[in-house]
Amino acid sequence: MTEEPQKPQAQSSGRTAAHGMAWTALSLIISKGLSFVSQIALGYLLAVETYAVFALLTTALIFVNGFQNSGVGKVLISKHDELEELLPTYSAFALWLGLIGMAIFLVVGLVFEQIYEIRPLFWMIALAGLSLPLKAISTIYIATMSIDYRFRDISLIEVKRSFFYYAVLVGAAALGSEGYTMAVAMAAAGGFAVWLMKRSAPKTKISWRLAPRTFLRMLVELRWVLISAFLMALGMNGDYLVLGDMLSPEELGYYYFGFVVLVNLTTMISVGLNQTLLPLFSKLKHDMPQLRRQYLRIGGATTLLMSLLCIAVIGFGPTMIHLVWGGKWDPSIMVIVTVAVALPIRLMSNLAGVVFESQGAWGWRLTVLLWDASFVVFCAWIGATLGGMNGAAAAVAGQRLFSGLLAFPLAARLIGLSMPRVGGFFARCFTIYLAIVAVLLMIDPWRHVTMHEDAAILLSLTETIVAALVFLAANWMINRELVTAMISLIRRRKPA
């Protein structure tokens, strides 16, 4: 294939990625902004121990993640040419799988109530279980809209769902729902989201008719996808499974709170990758030169963006946490800063996952997720054993870092990128970031929490701005192409 035919496609795919990620980023900025505002309110309304209940509810979802998010939507995207033929069967499969997951969730609730001795944990989990089949249906609607590149519609639905979810969340907490708060919001928002999607995509018909033999056949066919969904959830939240029994409810509450704050600030980038790049990479799977180019270009741009955000979190986060909640959640500062250091490299694992799924390489995807899930459980255990809550945070941050270092090169090899080129990519993307983070940590951003309020804000903000400017200037000198691509993603313009 000559360069002339490839160039328009390169511009088109880059523009599509930028457009999709811009809409996704906009919806996530709004939803995470709402989440942060609600977090401020919940931080005052709820006791620290209540967040331990939220952590255990999140842990329980590990065991049914494959039932609510079975990967059927991703399969539909990868087989977009057969959508009309596959939709009735696949949508029915997703619906029934969600209903089975809801039943299993009740069993998990009974077991958890006996293990963790929190009452009435079972009824909290049972209420949250109503969201499982609703979530399963939502994935089908999102898949069909993604195939048509309807990222704007998906994003607007997410914004409306977020307004509804956080209004219910804060309202329930204010009314004294305590441990039931998250479960109430999950169930209510799940129903609202399905209603919005049904209105937006009326031609997408969700079927419920499915012969038992067909269901079993599909279960076997999608076994790697389902196992991968379980392992993905375990890799993301498996630390709670261990720490729920090793830490006190108060320590677990601080640990979970720190992760929630960090996720609110950084998820917009990682979710943007998963949501917008899977349909794009799926349609590029027969054009390997272009796929390799976009893998490095978009990966580098989003990594720089995540690095910039994490520098802000490390530099200004401790002061913000202290001032916003008046010192109530200061013990979570170490968790936030420690994990933030590893997130830009962890993002490489997300990008690699998109490549595995777009290529249908479920064996490779399963192998990486299996390592990821088992390693996070081990790291959480060894970290908590040696250093309690902060030790667990440091160990899990290390696991997140190594996850990216492992997954990205494997996906690169799958699409034909050489290891020297991957090594050069890592050096370009992370050397400057790690040097600046090391300096920030050496000057100790925690010291600001003991200062006078005005001095703390001014000094920490100044240090953070200087660090960010140095990061951008250094990357402009040696990574100008990636900085330009990062700016184009933010502006929703085609990459230069």
C-alpha positions as CSV (number, residue, x, y, z in Angstrom):
1,M,0.0,0.0,0.0
2,T,1.4,3.4,-1.0
3,E,1.7,6.4,1.3
4,E,-0.8,8.5,-0.7
5,P,-3.9,6.3,0.1
6,Q,-2.8,5.9,3.7
7,K,-2.6,9.6,4.5
8,P,-6.3,10.5,4.3
9,Q,-7.1,7.4,6.4
10,A,-4.5,8.5,9.0
11,Q,-6.1,11.9,9.2
12,S,-9.6,10.4,9.4
13,S,-8.7,8.0,12.2
14,G,-6.8,10.6,14.1
15,R,-9.7,13.0,13.8
16,T,-12.2,10.3,14.9
17,A,-10.1,9.5,17.9
18,A,-9.7,13.2,18.9
19,H,-13.4,13.8,18.4
20,G,-14.5,10.8,20.4
21,M,-12.0,11.4,23.2
22,A,-13.0,15.1,23.3
23,W,-16.7,14.2,23.8
24,T,-15.8,11.5,26.3
25,A,-13.5,13.8,28.2
26,L,-16.2,16.5,28.3
27,S,-18.8,14.1,29.8
28,L,-16.2,12.7,32.2
29,I,-15.1,16.2,33.3
30,I,-18.7,16.9,34.1
31,S,-19.5,13.6,35.7
32,K,-16.3,13.6,37.7
33,G,-16.8,17.2,38.6
34,L,-20.2,16.2,40.0
35,S,-18.6,13.2,41.7
36,F,-16.0,15.5,43.4
37,V,-18.7,17.9,44.5
38,S,-20.7,15.0,45.9
39,Q,-17.6,13.6,47.5
40,I,-17.2,16.9,49.4
41,A,-20.7,16.6,50.7
42,L,-20.4,12.9,51.5
43,G,-17.1,13.5,53.2
44,Y,-19.0,15.6,55.7
45,L,-22.3,13.6,55.8
46,L,-20.9,10.1,56.2
47,A,-18.6,8.5,58.8
48,V,-15.2,7.1,57.8
49,E,-16.4,3.6,58.5
50,T,-19.2,4.0,56.0
51,Y,-16.6,4.1,53.2
52,A,-15.5,0.7,54.4
53,V,-19.0,-0.6,53.5
54,F,-18.6,1.1,50.0
55,A,-15.2,-0.7,49.6
56,L,-16.8,-4.1,50.4
57,L,-19.7,-3.4,48.0
58,T,-17.1,-2.7,45.3
59,T,-15.3,-5.8,46.3
60,A,-18.5,-7.9,45.9
61,L,-19.0,-6.6,42.4
62,I,-15.7,-8.4,41.4
63,F,-17.5,-11.7,41.4
64,V,-20.2,-10.6,39.0
65,N,-18.4,-8.1,36.8
66,G,-18.4,-10.6,34.0
67,F,-22.2,-10.9,34.3
68,Q,-23.0,-7.1,34.2
69,N,-20.2,-6.3,31.7
70,S,-19.7,-9.5,29.8
71,G,-17.8,-8.1,26.9
72,V,-20.7,-8.8,24.5
73,G,-20.7,-5.2,23.6
74,K,-17.0,-5.3,22.7
75,V,-17.5,-8.4,20.6
76,L,-20.3,-6.6,18.7
77,I,-17.9,-3.7,18.1
78,S,-15.2,-6.0,16.8
79,K,-17.7,-7.7,14.5
80,H,-19.5,-4.5,13.5
81,D,-20.1,-5.8,9.9
82,E,-22.4,-8.5,11.3
83,L,-24.3,-6.3,13.8
84,E,-27.9,-6.8,12.5
85,E,-27.5,-10.5,12.4
86,L,-25.8,-10.8,15.9
87,L,-27.8,-8.2,17.9
88,P,-30.9,-10.2,18.8
89,T,-28.9,-13.2,20.1
90,Y,-26.2,-11.2,21.8
91,S,-28.5,-8.7,23.5
92,A,-30.6,-11.6,24.9
93,F,-27.5,-13.3,26.1
94,A,-26.3,-10.1,27.9
95,L,-29.7,-9.7,29.5
96,W,-29.9,-13.3,30.9
97,L,-26.3,-13.1,32.0
98,G,-27.2,-10.0,34.0
99,L,-30.1,-11.7,35.6
100,I,-27.9,-14.7,36.5
101,G,-25.3,-12.3,37.9
102,M,-28.0,-10.7,40.1
103,A,-28.8,-14.1,41.6
104,I,-25.1,-14.9,42.2
105,F,-24.7,-11.5,43.8
106,L,-27.2,-12.4,46.5
107,V,-25.1,-15.5,47.4
108,V,-22.0,-13.3,47.5
109,G,-23.8,-11.0,49.9
110,L,-24.6,-13.8,52.3
111,V,-21.0,-14.9,52.3
112,F,-19.6,-11.4,52.8
113,E,-21.9,-10.7,55.7
114,Q,-20.5,-13.7,57.5
115,I,-16.9,-13.0,56.6
116,Y,-16.8,-9.2,57.3
117,E,-19.4,-9.1,60.1
118,I,-21.0,-5.9,58.9
119,R,-24.7,-5.8,59.3
120,P,-26.8,-5.5,57.2
121,L,-24.3,-5.9,54.4
122,F,-26.4,-8.5,52.7
123,W,-29.4,-6.2,52.1
124,M,-27.1,-3.4,50.9
125,I,-25.6,-5.8,48.3
126,A,-29.1,-7.1,47.4
127,L,-30.3,-3.6,46.6
128,A,-27.2,-2.9,44.5
129,G,-27.8,-6.2,42.6
130,L,-30.8,-4.7,40.9
131,S,-28.4,-2.6,38.8
132,L,-26.7,-5.7,37.3
133,P,-29.1,-6.6,34.5
134,L,-29.6,-2.9,33.8
135,K,-25.9,-2.4,33.4
136,A,-25.8,-5.5,31.0
137,I,-28.5,-3.9,28.8
138,S,-26.6,-0.6,28.8
139,T,-23.5,-2.2,27.3
140,I,-25.5,-3.2,24.2
141,Y,-26.8,0.3,23.6
142,I,-23.4,1.8,24.1
143,A,-21.9,-0.7,21.6
144,T,-24.3,0.0,18.8
145,M,-23.9,3.8,19.3
146,S,-20.1,3.4,19.4
147,I,-20.1,1.5,16.1
148,D,-21.8,4.5,14.5
149,Y,-19.3,6.8,16.2
150,R,-22.1,8.5,18.2
151,F,-19.8,9.6,20.9
152,R,-21.7,12.8,21.4
153,D,-24.9,11.0,22.2
154,I,-23.2,8.5,24.5
155,S,-21.5,11.4,26.4
156,L,-24.7,13.4,26.8
157,I,-26.4,10.4,28.2
158,E,-23.6,9.9,30.6
159,V,-23.9,13.5,31.8
160,K,-27.6,13.1,32.4
161,R,-27.0,9.8,34.2
162,S,-24.3,11.4,36.4
163,F,-26.6,14.3,37.4
164,F,-29.2,11.8,38.5
165,Y,-26.8,9.4,40.2
166,Y,-25.1,12.0,42.3
167,A,-28.3,13.8,43.2
168,V,-29.7,10.5,44.5
169,L,-26.4,9.7,46.2
170,V,-26.2,12.9,48.2
171,G,-29.9,13.0,48.8
172,A,-29.9,9.5,50.2
173,A,-26.9,10.3,52.5
174,A,-28.6,13.5,53.7
175,L,-31.7,11.4,54.6
176,G,-29.6,9.1,56.7
177,S,-29.2,6.0,54.4
178,E,-25.6,5.5,55.6
179,G,-24.3,2.2,54.2
180,Y,-27.3,1.9,51.8
181,T,-26.3,5.2,50.0
182,M,-24.3,3.7,47.2
183,A,-26.7,0.8,46.6
184,V,-29.7,3.1,46.3
185,A,-27.9,5.4,43.8
186,M,-26.6,2.4,41.7
187,A,-30.1,0.9,41.3
188,A,-31.9,4.1,40.5
189,A,-29.3,5.4,38.1
190,G,-29.1,2.1,36.3
191,G,-32.8,2.3,35.4
192,F,-32.5,5.9,34.4
193,A,-29.6,5.2,32.1
194,V,-31.4,2.4,30.3
195,W,-34.4,4.7,29.8
196,L,-32.2,7.4,28.3
197,M,-30.4,5.0,25.9
198,K,-33.7,3.4,24.8
199,R,-34.9,6.9,23.8
200,S,-31.6,7.7,22.0
201,A,-31.3,4.4,20.1
202,P,-34.8,3.3,19.4
203,K,-33.7,1.0,16.6
204,T,-31.6,-1.0,18.9
205,K,-34.0,-3.8,20.1
206,I,-33.1,-5.8,23.2
207,S,-34.3,-9.3,22.9
208,W,-35.0,-11.7,25.7
209,R,-35.7,-14.8,23.7
210,L,-32.8,-17.2,23.8
211,A,-32.8,-21.0,23.7
212,P,-30.9,-22.7,26.5
213,R,-28.7,-24.5,24.0
214,T,-27.8,-21.3,22.3
215,F,-27.1,-19.7,25.7
216,L,-24.7,-22.5,26.6
217,R,-23.0,-22.3,23.2
218,M,-22.4,-18.6,23.6
219,L,-21.2,-19.1,27.1
220,V,-18.5,-21.4,25.8
221,E,-17.7,-19.1,22.9
222,L,-17.3,-16.1,25.1
223,R,-15.6,-17.9,28.0
224,W,-12.4,-15.9,27.5
225,V,-14.3,-12.6,27.5
226,L,-16.2,-13.5,30.6
227,I,-13.1,-14.7,32.5
228,S,-11.3,-11.5,31.3
229,A,-14.1,-9.4,32.7
230,F,-13.8,-11.1,36.1
231,L,-10.0,-10.8,36.1
232,M,-10.2,-7.2,35.1
233,A,-12.4,-6.4,38.1
234,L,-10.2,-8.4,40.4
235,G,-7.1,-6.5,39.0
236,M,-8.8,-3.2,39.7
237,N,-10.4,-3.9,43.1
238,G,-8.7,-7.1,44.4
239,D,-6.9,-5.1,47.0
240,Y,-10.1,-4.5,48.8
241,L,-10.8,-8.2,49.0
242,V,-7.6,-8.7,51.0
243,L,-7.6,-5.4,52.9
244,G,-11.2,-5.8,54.1
245,D,-10.0,-8.4,56.5
246,M,-6.5,-7.0,57.3
247,L,-7.3,-3.3,58.0
248,S,-9.7,-1.8,60.5
249,P,-13.0,-0.4,59.1
250,E,-11.5,3.1,59.7
251,E,-8.3,2.4,57.8
252,L,-10.2,0.7,55.0
253,G,-12.5,3.8,54.8
254,Y,-9.5,6.1,54.5
255,Y,-7.9,3.8,51.8
256,Y,-11.1,3.6,49.8
257,F,-11.7,7.3,50.1
258,G,-8.3,8.0,48.7
259,F,-8.9,5.8,45.7
260,V,-12.3,7.4,45.0
261,V,-10.8,10.9,45.0
262,L,-8.0,9.8,42.7
263,V,-10.4,8.0,40.3
264,N,-12.6,11.1,40.2
265,L,-9.6,13.2,39.0
266,T,-8.0,10.8,36.5
267,T,-10.7,8.4,35.1
268,M,-11.6,10.8,32.3
269,I,-8.5,9.8,30.5
270,S,-8.5,6.1,31.0
271,V,-12.2,5.7,30.2
272,G,-11.8,7.9,27.2
273,L,-9.2,5.4,25.9
274,N,-11.4,2.4,26.3
275,Q,-14.6,3.9,25.0
276,T,-13.3,5.7,21.9
277,L,-10.3,3.7,20.7
278,L,-11.9,0.2,20.6
279,P,-14.1,0.9,17.6
280,L,-11.3,2.9,16.0
281,F,-8.7,0.2,16.5
282,S,-11.2,-2.5,15.4
283,K,-11.6,-0.8,12.0
284,L,-7.9,-0.4,11.7
285,K,-7.0,-4.1,12.4
286,H,-6.4,-4.8,8.7
287,D,-4.2,-1.7,8.3
288,M,-1.3,-2.5,10.6
289,P,1.0,0.4,9.7
290,Q,-1.7,2.9,10.6
291,L,-2.6,1.0,13.7
292,R,1.0,1.0,14.9
293,R,1.2,4.7,14.2
294,Q,-2.0,5.5,16.2
295,Y,-1.0,3.2,19.0
296,L,2.2,5.1,19.7
297,R,0.8,8.6,18.8
298,I,-2.4,8.4,20.8
299,G,-0.8,6.5,23.6
300,G,2.0,9.1,23.9
301,A,-0.4,12.0,23.8
302,T,-2.7,10.6,26.5
303,T,0.3,9.6,28.6
304,L,1.5,13.1,28.6
305,L,-1.9,14.4,29.6
306,M,-2.2,11.9,32.4
307,S,1.4,12.8,33.6
308,L,0.4,16.4,33.7
309,L,-2.7,15.7,35.7
310,C,-0.7,13.5,38.2
311,I,1.9,16.1,38.7
312,A,-1.0,18.4,39.7
313,V,-2.4,15.8,42.1
314,I,1.0,15.1,43.7
315,G,1.9,18.8,44.1
316,F,-1.4,20.3,45.1
317,G,-3.5,17.3,46.2
318,P,-2.3,17.1,49.8
319,T,-3.2,20.8,50.4
320,M,-6.5,20.4,48.7
321,I,-7.5,17.3,50.7
322,H,-6.6,19.0,53.9
323,L,-8.4,22.3,53.2
324,V,-11.6,20.9,51.6
325,W,-12.4,18.5,54.4
326,G,-10.8,20.3,57.3
327,G,-8.3,17.6,58.0
328,K,-10.9,14.8,58.4
329,W,-9.5,12.8,55.5
330,D,-5.8,13.6,55.9
331,P,-4.8,10.0,56.4
332,S,-5.9,9.3,52.8
333,I,-3.3,11.7,51.4
334,M,-0.5,9.1,51.3
335,V,-2.7,6.7,49.4
336,I,-3.6,9.4,46.8
337,V,0.0,10.6,46.2
338,T,1.6,7.2,46.1
339,V,-0.8,5.7,43.6
340,A,-0.8,8.9,41.5
341,V,2.9,8.4,40.8
342,A,2.2,5.1,39.0
343,L,-0.9,6.1,37.0
344,P,0.7,7.4,33.8
345,I,2.6,4.1,33.3
346,R,-0.5,2.1,34.4
347,L,-2.4,3.9,31.5
348,M,-0.3,1.9,29.1
349,S,-2.0,-1.3,30.3
350,N,-5.4,0.3,29.4
351,L,-4.1,1.1,25.9
352,A,-2.7,-2.4,25.5
353,G,-6.0,-3.9,26.5
354,V,-7.8,-2.0,23.7
355,V,-5.4,-3.5,21.2
356,F,-5.8,-7.0,22.5
357,E,-9.6,-6.7,22.3
358,S,-9.7,-5.0,18.9
359,Q,-7.5,-7.8,17.5
360,G,-9.6,-10.5,19.2
361,A,-6.5,-11.7,21.1
362,W,-8.4,-12.9,24.1
363,G,-5.7,-15.4,25.1
364,W,-3.1,-12.6,25.5
365,R,-5.7,-10.4,27.2
366,L,-6.5,-13.2,29.6
367,T,-2.8,-13.9,30.4
368,V,-2.1,-10.2,31.2
369,L,-5.2,-9.9,33.3
370,L,-4.5,-13.1,35.2
371,W,-1.1,-11.8,36.2
372,D,-2.5,-8.4,37.0
373,A,-5.3,-9.8,39.3
374,S,-3.0,-12.3,41.1
375,F,-0.3,-9.7,41.6
376,V,-2.5,-7.0,43.0
377,V,-3.9,-9.4,45.6
378,F,-0.4,-10.4,46.6
379,C,0.9,-6.9,46.7
380,A,-2.0,-5.7,48.9
381,W,-1.4,-8.6,51.3
382,I,2.4,-8.1,51.6
383,G,2.1,-4.3,51.7
384,A,-0.5,-4.4,54.5
385,T,1.5,-7.0,56.4
386,L,4.6,-4.9,56.4
387,G,3.2,-1.4,56.5
388,G,-0.5,-1.3,57.2
389,M,-2.6,1.0,55.1
390,N,0.3,3.1,53.7
391,G,2.3,-0.1,53.0
392,A,-0.6,-1.5,51.0
393,A,-0.9,1.8,49.0
394,A,2.8,1.7,48.1
395,A,2.7,-2.0,47.1
396,V,-0.5,-1.5,45.0
397,A,1.1,1.5,43.3
398,G,4.1,-0.7,42.4
399,Q,1.7,-3.3,41.0
400,R,0.0,-0.6,38.8
401,L,3.3,0.5,37.5
402,F,4.5,-3.0,36.5
403,S,1.2,-3.7,34.9
404,G,1.8,-1.0,32.3
405,L,5.4,-2.1,31.8
406,L,4.3,-5.7,31.0
407,A,1.1,-5.2,29.0
408,F,2.2,-2.4,26.6
409,P,5.2,-4.2,25.0
410,L,3.1,-7.4,24.6
411,A,0.5,-5.5,22.7
412,A,3.2,-3.8,20.7
413,R,4.7,-7.1,19.6
414,L,1.2,-8.3,18.6
415,I,0.9,-5.5,16.0
416,G,4.5,-5.7,14.9
417,L,6.3,-3.0,16.8
418,S,9.9,-3.7,17.7
419,M,11.1,-3.7,21.3
420,P,13.8,-1.0,20.7
421,R,11.0,1.2,19.4
422,V,8.9,0.5,22.5
423,G,11.9,1.1,24.8
424,G,12.4,4.5,23.1
425,F,8.8,5.3,23.5
426,F,8.9,4.6,27.2
427,A,12.0,6.7,27.6
428,R,10.5,9.6,25.8
429,C,7.2,9.5,27.7
430,F,8.3,8.8,31.3
431,T,11.9,10.0,31.9
432,I,10.9,13.6,32.4
433,Y,7.8,12.8,34.3
434,L,9.6,10.5,36.8
435,A,12.4,13.1,37.3
436,I,9.9,15.9,38.1
437,V,7.9,13.6,40.4
438,A,11.0,12.7,42.3
439,V,11.8,16.3,42.9
440,L,8.2,17.0,44.1
441,L,8.4,14.1,46.5
442,M,11.8,15.2,47.9
443,I,10.5,18.7,48.7
444,D,7.6,16.9,50.5
445,P,4.2,18.2,49.5
446,W,2.8,16.9,52.8
447,R,4.4,19.7,54.7
448,H,1.8,22.2,53.5
449,V,-1.0,20.6,55.6
450,T,0.7,22.0,58.7
451,M,1.1,25.6,57.4
452,H,-1.2,28.5,57.6
453,E,-4.0,28.2,55.1
454,D,-3.1,31.1,52.8
455,A,0.6,30.2,52.8
456,A,-0.1,26.5,52.1
457,I,-2.3,27.3,49.1
458,L,0.2,29.8,47.6
459,L,3.3,27.7,48.1
460,S,1.9,24.4,47.0
461,L,0.2,26.0,44.0
462,T,3.4,27.7,43.0
463,E,5.4,24.5,43.2
464,T,2.8,22.6,41.2
465,I,2.6,25.3,38.4
466,V,6.4,25.4,38.2
467,A,6.6,21.6,37.9
468,A,3.9,21.5,35.2
469,L,5.6,24.3,33.2
470,V,9.0,22.5,33.4
471,F,7.3,19.3,32.3
472,L,5.7,20.9,29.3
473,A,8.8,22.8,28.3
474,A,11.1,19.8,28.5
475,N,8.6,17.7,26.5
476,W,8.3,20.5,23.9
477,M,12.0,20.3,23.3
478,I,12.2,16.5,22.9
479,N,8.6,15.3,22.4
480,R,7.1,18.1,20.3
481,E,5.1,15.7,18.1
482,L,3.4,14.1,21.2
483,V,2.8,17.5,22.8
484,T,1.1,18.6,19.6
485,A,-1.0,15.5,19.5
486,M,-2.0,16.0,23.2
487,I,-3.1,19.5,22.4
488,S,-5.1,18.3,19.4
489,L,-6.9,15.8,21.6
490,I,-7.8,18.5,24.1
491,R,-9.0,20.8,21.3
492,R,-10.9,18.1,19.5
493,R,-8.9,18.8,16.3
494,K,-7.2,16.3,14.0
495,P,-3.6,15.5,15.1
496,A,-1.0,17.5,13.2
